[in-house]
Structure formats: structure tokens, C-alpha cells
């Protein structure tokens, strides 16, 4: 009984990027999500009423106990509910709220599934299986070419300078970029960490000569090096494919992720061989960008303001959203694309119709007002606070360190990309995002319990 939700969760994550779920017809995905939620809650109810000896103790301890992460997420859902109730378009907003609430149930379902680290490895393995299908299709589009399914480049730019923007099975370059931003860091713990559990580091300082090892270290000889090399190649491939999407927001997000890696090396290791190797890799990437006219041209277009069609569109939408927020500052206009479209039409400039704000922070503030923005910022603050505590207090060669650092990398990439797009609200990114938060919660609680002993 307990393994059914885990199996369905793995199936959901592995099948998530299939083209059948990428278009408008998401009934199959909704059905799979519903089965996963029902199985997870059914398994938990069965555990509480038929297996637990002390039902009250089992209910308020273990994976069900609410902590600050859960509380901050509840604040976000509460803000969505208040916005829906106060909306002039409450009927249209209701469908948006139901979608938010279903994602919240998916998060709780992942929390119920994560009873051990083995469960974490299985779910991450499943999501990376799905990512491998995406990577193979994306790689074929790099070499064969990808047909433009929409106008993804400024029409004023010469066709010879157009970047071949790949979209793989997700049918949208920006969506593919967000998906890859979330998932490539999840490979890093399997490349570097080798200690399954380190416990807390109370007074021991990590020496400057701290080294990083593979999980396979200590046996296997050449095979361990081969496996480690394949994992490194997988990371490089996913980063390369993110570049090939041509998503400028994702490129800025990648810069943020690499900046966080550099900061981590400086703060936690201070090993100049590692820092030098990382800097050399960045220089090689910069040389590659400068050698490709199509990539360089698109990169410089970030600073083109209204001269670039995509920039101009976003700037007009953002200006209209600011006017909308000014008139609906506290509770917003209601959640969901239907409510947004109805309200946005009053404020938009002609020829700039949109179903979203093209910025996560503007989108949530438009939908839920300042209470929604405050709830999101509080969640970010709690994640950053707990993440920094864990990184400072565990061994720098342990699984906990690399896993938590990888989760923070994923969240950083999605949040930076969220400044310029709202693909994070699509299910192909939302579902892995809730998995990442559930895994982060697991390690946070585990470290907190160790520190209390």
C-alpha cells in the first residue's frame, strides 16, 4: 500500500515532459496527478488509522508535522483564497485557485512519499529519466534543426542571424529552458558527494584542502571514473541545451546559478584549484558565446530596450501590470489566467494583449496583491535561511551539503528566470518545483532533528 503513491509519483515525473502533456490537452496529466494525490492521501489515512499504535502522536509528528516551510506555503495558498473571494471575477478566479490548490496537494503528496533517502533517490531518478527523453529530442533538434512553431525571434533581425531555438518535447523554448534550469543541478549531488550522512559539524572547521569525491569512491576503480564522467557529461549537456533554447531569461538565470556556485566555492572551500577550474570553464563558455554570432546577437538584445520586439512587448505588459496593481494593491484581481485576462484588458496598451504578466513577481502581485507577494517573499526568506543554516553546519563533503546546495541552485535558477517569464507556473515546471521543495523540507527537518539531540 505504501509503495503505490511512490510508484505513481515516479510515473508522473518520468512522463511529465511527454508531448501528450505539453499542449492544451492536459486531461491525461490531470488524471495522473489526481491518481497520485488520491493514492498518497489514501496511504496516509490507512497508515494513521490502521497501522499507527498512537494515532494522535502519529498525526502530529513525523512527515505530517507542520514546520515553517509548510506554514509559508499555506500563507501563499491562503493569499490565493482571499484574492479569489475578494475578486470581481470570482467565477473565473475559482478555476485558477483550484489549480493552485491541486499543486499544493501535490506538494503534500510528495511530503507523504518521502519517508527515507531511498525515496528521494527514486523520485529524482524518475524526474531525470523524463529529462533524458527531453535531452535526446533537444539534441536532435540542435543538429537537425527545429521548426519554429511560433514567432520566437525579432522579425527585424536577419534570418542568417536567427538562433535555432530548440523546444524538444515541450513545444516551447522558454518552457524547456525553465525545465532544464530546475533539473540540471539535481545531478550534481551524484557527481560529488560520497558520505551518505555526516551529522552536524559543531566546532570543526573545514580545512582549505577539503576535497570532493564521487559517490562511487572507494570501489570500482575505472568504472567509478566512467560513471562520474557520464554524470559530468549529463550536466554539461543540459546546460548546453539551455543555451540552445535561446531563452534570455534562462541565460540570466544560468549566470545566477553559476554565480552561486562560485560564491559557494569561495565561502565553503577556498580551494584555488577548484576555483581556478571553475573560472576556466566559465572562460571557455564565454569564448563559445563570443564565437557564435547568433548567440551573441541574442545576448546583446537583452539591452536593446524597446528596439527589440520581445523586449518592447514585455515592457508594455509590465507597465500595464503596474497600473493594474496600483488600482488593486491589497488583494489583487483574482488568480488564474482567465481573471487576469479580463482585468488586464482595461489597462493594456493596444496591440499588447497578454494572458500573463511575463514576470512571476508581477503575476502574483497582480493576482493576489501585496499579501500574495509578501507570502512569496516569506517563503523565499525561509528557504534561504534554512538552506544557509544547513550549508554552514554539515560536513562540506557530505550528501546533505551537496543535495541542499543543488536544491538551492534549482530554486535560484527558477526565481531569476521568473523575473522575466511565467513558465514556472506551467505543470512541467510546477510539479518538479514542488518535489524540490518537499526534498528540501526533508533535509531541513532531518538536520533540525540532529541538532536538537
N, C-alpha and C positions, 0 to 999 in steps of 0.2 A: 504493500500500500504506500509506504513512504517513498519508494523509488519511482512511482508513476509521475508525480509532479516534476521530479528531476529529469526524467526522460522527456517529458513534454517540453520542459524548458530548453533542453538541449536541441530538440527538434525545431522549436520555434526560432532559436538563434541561428541554427545551421541553415534553415530555409528562408530566413528573413530577407536576404538580398535577391531572391529569385525574381525574374522579370514578371511572373504572375502576380507578385505582391507590390511591384514598383509603380504600376499605373493607378488609374482611378478605381479599378475593380478590386477593392481590398476586402471583399467579403471572406475570402479564404483565410486571409491573415487575421481578420477579426474573429473568425471561428476558432482558429488555432490559439489565439490569445485567450478567448473565453474558456476553452478546454483547460488550458494551463492554469488559469485563475481558479476555476472550479476544483480542479484536482488538488491544487496547493491548499486551498481553504478546507476542502473536504478531508485531506490528510491531516491537517492541523486539528480539526474538530474531532476526528477519530482518535488522534493521539491524546487530546485533552480529556475526553470522556470515557475512553475505553482502555487506555494504556497508562495514563498518569495515576500514580498512587495518591498524590496530594494535588487535587485539581487546582485549588487556589494558588498554591505555590508554583505549580507549573505554568499557570496563566500569567503571573506577574513576574516571572523570572525567565531566564533562557532567552531564546530568539524573539519572544513576544514582548519583552520588556521595552518600554519606550525610552529612548535617550534623546540627546539634543538634536541629532541628525533627523530622527523621526519627527521631533517637535517642529523643527524648522520647515520640513516638508509639509507637515499638517497646516502650518501657518499659510503656506503657499496655496494649498487646496482650499483653506478657509477663505482666503482673499478671492479666489475664483468663485466660490459660492456666494459671497457677499456681492461681488460685482454682478453676477448673474441675477440675483434677487433685486438689485437696485437698477438694473438696466431697463432702458426704454424698449429695447429689443429682446426682452427676456425669453421669448419663444425661440428666436434664432440663437440666443446665447446658451440656451439649455443644452443644445446638441454639443456645443463646444465644451461646456462644463462636464458633460458625460464622458467625453473623450479624455479630458484631464483626469477625471476620477478613475477611469479604466487604467490609465498609466500608473496612477497611484496604487491601484490594486495589483498591477504587475510588479511594482517595486516590493510590496508586501509579500507577494508570492515568491519572489527571488529570496527575500529575507528568510522565509519559511524553509526554502530549499537548502540554504547554506548552513548545514549542520557541522561540516568539517572542511578541512582544506582540500580534501579529495573532491568534494562537491564543487569547490571553486575551480579546480583544475579541469573538471569535466565541462563546466559551463564556459570557461574561457576557451577550452579546446573546441567546443561546438561553434562558438562565435568565430573562431579563427578558421574553421572548416568552411563556413559560409564566406568568410573573407577570401579564402583561397580561390573559390569559384569566381568571385569578383575580380581578383587579381589576374587570373588567367585570361578572362574575357577582356579585361582592360589592356593587358599586354598585347593581345592580338590586335586590338584597335590601334595601339601605338604604331605597329608595323604595317598593318593593312590599311588603316585609316578608318575614321568613324564618320558616318553620315550625320550632318547637322540636322537634328530633329526640331530645332528652333533657331532663332537668330541669337547666337551666342558670342558674336563679335561685333564691334562697331562697324557699320556698313561703310563708313568713310575711310576705313583702313584698307589698303591694297590687299587683294586676295593672296598675293605672294607672301605677305607678312602675317597672314592668319595662322594662329596656332591650332593644330589638330587636337581639339578638346575631346578627350575620351569621357565616356559615361558608363561603360561596362553594362552590367545588367540592371543598373538603377535608372537608366534613361535620362539622367540629368547630371552634368559635370559638377555642379555645386553640391548636389546631394552626395555624389560619390566622394568628393573631397572631404565633406564632413564625416562620412562613414569611415574613411581611411584615417582621418585625424584622431578619431576615437579609438581605433583598434591597433594601429602600429605600435604604440607604446606597450601594449599588453604582451608583446613578445619579449620585451627586454628582461623581465624577471627570469625567464627561462634561459637567457643567454648568460647572465652574470651571477646570480645568487647561487650559493651552494650549501648554505646552512638552512635546514628546514625551520628551526626555531632557535632564536638566540637569547630570548628573555630580555629584560631591561638592562641597560648599561647604567649603573648607579653612579660610580665615581671614576670609571675607567675612561681614559681619553684615548681616542683612536690615533695611532701614530701616523705620521705623514707617509710612511711607506706602506700603508694599507693597500692590499691588492684585491682584485676582483676575480672570482673564479667561476667556472661553469658549473651547472648543476650536476654534470656528469663527471666532475673532477674526482679523482681517487680511484678510477677504474675505467677500463675500456680502451685506454691508450689512444690509438689513432682514431678509433670510432668516436670518442668523445670530441676530438677536434673536428671531425667531419660534421657531427651533429651541431656543434657550436657554429661552425662556418655556415651551415644551411640556415640556421636561425638568423645569423647576421645578414645573410643574403636576403632573407624574407623581410627584415626591417628595411634594408636599402631599397628593395623592390617596391614596398608600399609607399615609402617616402617619394621615390621616383614617380610612381603613378599619381601621387598627389600633385606633383609638379605638372604632370601631363594633363590634369583636369583643366588647367588654365584658370582656376578659381583664385582670384587675387586675395579674397578674404582668407582663404585657406593658406596661401603663401605667407601672409602676415601671421597667421596662427602658427605655422611651422616655425617662423622666426621666433615667436614667443616660446614655443616648446624647446627649441634649441638654446634659446637664452636661459631657460630654466635649467636645462642640463648643464650648461656652462657655469651657472651660479651654484648648482649642486656640487660640481667638481671643485670649485673654489672654496666653498664653505665646508664641505664634509670630507674631502680627500686631500686637497692641496698637493696632489701628486703631479709634478710637472711633466712627467712622461704622458700621463693620461690627458692633461690639459693641452699639451703640445699636439698629441694625436688628434684630439677633437678639433683644435684650431686648424690643423692641416686638412681635415675632412671638410670643414666649412670653406676653406680657401679653394679646395677642389670643386665644391658645389658652386661657388661664386664664379670660378673660371668657366664652368659648364654653362651657367646662365649668360655670361657675357659673350660666349661663343655662339649662342643661338639667338638670331635676330628676332624670331617670332616671340620667344620668351622675354627677351629684353624689352621689346616694344610693348608687350602687355604689362610688364612690370612697371615701366615708366608711366604707363597710362593711369596708374593709381594717383598720380599727382596732377592729372590733367583737368581736374575740376569739371566745369560744365562742358569742356571741349570734347569729352568722351561721352557717348550716348548712354552707357550704363551708369557712369558717374552722375550725369545730369538727371537721369531717371530717379536714382536713389536720393539725390539731394532734394528734388522736388517732393518726393514722397515723405522724406524726413521732415521737411518744413511743414507740410500739411499735417503730419502727425503731431508736431509740436503745438500747432494751433488747436488740434483736437484735444490734446492733453490739457492745454491751458483752460479749455471750457469744461473739462471733465477731470479735474485733478485728483480727487479723493478716491472714488470708486471705479473710474473708467467708464467705458461704454458697454461692457459685457464681453465675455470670452468667446473665441471662435471666429473663423473667417467670415461667416455669414453676418454676424453682428458688426464686425469691423468694416465690411464692405458697405453696409448700409450707412454707418456713421461717417466713414471716410469720404463718401461721395459728397457730403456737404462741404468739406474742407479742401478737397483736392483741386489742383490746377487742371485745366482741360488737357486732354491727351496724356494724362499720367494716372490712369486708373490702376488700382492695385488691390490684391486680396490680402496683403500683409504689409507690415511696416518695413521690411527688409532690414530689420535690426531687432534682435531678441529683446533688448532692454527697452526700446521704444514700443515694441509689440506688447510686452507685458504691462508697461505703464499705460498704454492706450487702452488695453482690455481691462486691467484690474486697478488702474490708478496708482497713486503713490503707495497704497497699502500693499499692492502686489509687488512693486519694485522693492519696497522695504523687506518683504518676505524673501525675495530672491537674494538680495544683498546679505541678509542674515544667514541664509543657507550657505552662501559663498564664504562668509566670515567663519562659520562653524567648521566647514571643511578645511579651510586654510589653517585655522587654529589647531584642530586635531591632527592634521597632517604634519604640521611643523613639530608638534609635540612628539609624535611617533618617530620622525626622522632624527630628532635630537637624542632620543632615549633608547634606541635599539642599536645593535651592532651594525656597522656600516657594510658588512659582508653578508648580512642575513637575508632570508627570504622576505621578512616583513619590510625591511628597508626598501628593497627594490620593487616589491609589489606596490607598496603605498606610493613610492615615487612615480611609478608608472601610471597609477590611477590619477595622481595629481597632474601628470603630463597630459593625459587624455582630457581631463576636465579643463585644463588651461587652454588646450587647442580648441575645444568646443566653445568656450566662453569668448575667446578672442575672435574666432570666426563669427560668433553670434553678434558682434558689434556691427557686422556688415551684411548679415543674411539671417533667415529664419528656418533654414533647412533642419536645424536642431529639433524643430517641432514635428518633423516627419517621423513616422514609426520606425523607419530603417535606422534612425539615429536615436530616437527616444528610448526604444527598448534596450539597446546596449548601454545607453546612459543610465537607466535605472539599475541595470546589472552592475555597472561600475560603482554606483552609489551604495548598492547593497553589499558589494565586496568590501568597499571602504569601511562601511559600518561594521562588518565582521571583524576586520583587523583592529579597528578603533576599540571595540568592546573587548577584544582579546587582550590588547595591550593594557587597557584600563584595569581589567581584572588582575593581570600580573602585577601591576604597580600597587594595587590595593593589598596584596598579600605581604 
